[in-house]
Amino acid sequence: MQPLKRKNPMNIKKSLGKSLRTFRKQKGWTQEEAELHTGVAYRTIQDIESGLSQLTIVTLFKISRAMKIKPGQFLEPVWKEWLKSRKD
């Protein structure tokens, strides 16, 4: 059985980056300020937000703790987008 081919497959890395950017901006943080709060290098944050780097679970937990939100809050919009992209 061959996998389904989609015209516009969802890019999970970009979607996670978009979610991170949204929450960071809601905090009013620049990428540099996010580095100070989270301990994650601003370049890493920049790469995640642009979809160039994969968000690891450890990084997700560090960012979540600093932002005082549950990791699932980052994932919820990504999950919804993924489900929507899978509808026929």
KAMOHU-V212556 format. One record per pair of residues at least 6 apart in sequence whose ideal C-beta (glycine too) atoms are under 6 Angstrom apart, sorted by the first residue. I is the first residue (numbers start at 1). GAP is how many residues later the second one is. If there is no record, write none. Layout:
# KAMOHU-V212556
i/gap
I/GAP
I/GAP
This chain:
# KAMOHU-V212556
i/gap
10/72
10/75
13/38
13/41
14/37
15/63
15/66
16/39
16/62
17/31
17/32
17/34
19/55
19/58
19/59
20/28
20/29
21/28
23/44
24/10
27/40
31/11
31/14
31/15
32/10
34/11
35/6
35/7
37/29
38/24
38/25
38/28
39/23
40/19
40/22
47/6
48/7
60/11
64/7
